[in-house]
Amino acid sequence: MTTISAKIANDDKNLFEKICNSMGINVSTAINAFVKATIRENGMPFAMKASEDPYIYSESNMKFLKESISQISL
């Protein structure tokens, strides 16, 4: 058996403990369940996606980018 240490925000820790307690488990049991699921799935046991940021590929940003590129002399 080994120990894992992680830094998380106090509010997140408290909410996580509250959720675990409401399910009748402790934090250690929840983390062990996550580790076992990760091993079983050979990856994260849930989908991880970047949030969609409407500002990155907005039409105005793309127009600005194209105009900027066209002004570069090679």
SULDATA-V168959 format. One record per run of one state. SS is the DSSP state (A for helix, B for strand, O for the rest). FROM is the first residue (numbers start at 1). LEN is the number of residues. If there is no record, write none. Layout:
ss:from:len
SS:FROM:LEN
SS:FROM:LEN
//
This chain:
ss:from:len
O:1:9
A:10:13
O:23:4
A:27:15
O:42:17
A:59:12
O:71:4
//
